[in-house]
Amino acid sequence: MPKEDRYHAVVRRCLQNAGSMVVKEQEYISIGSQHDTNRRLYIDLKAQRDGQLVLIEVKSLERSPVHELMELLGQYLIYQLALEYLSIDIPLYMAVPQIAYQNIIQHVLGQEMMARYTVPLLVFDPLNEVIVKWIPAH
């Protein structure tokens, strides 16, 4: 099982503080036709929000914002591809702290990425443990 991101527990509390229920931590999806070629992809959280299930992958974007932005996009695209391949119709959100949202997602590079790939985001305030916004809101 993969190591939890620095903000994993914070995002869990943010969801709970917002009235969402965390259904499962480290939700995995399995893709492949045979045991030896089977791959597991671990998604940090599965939660129920307003009666709908959502999957959430937590990112900090702290070490190297541009490099981590590339990882965020790649991870989102691979997870989304696997979910579609398996016909799993649960929205996937990438959770990012508010400061990272302001510093890299709202930067021209992040804005171009969002315009082209429309990566759904959950923006959270790690100090107050609240969700700032869901993008797109649903």
Protein Blocks (a to p, Z undefined) as FASTA:
>chain_A
ZZddfklmmmmmmmmmnopacfbghiacdedjbfklpccdddfbacdeehiacdddddfk
lmlmmlmmmmmmmmmmmmmmmmmmnopacdcdddddfklmmmmmmpmklmmmmmmnopac
ddddfklopafbdcddZZ
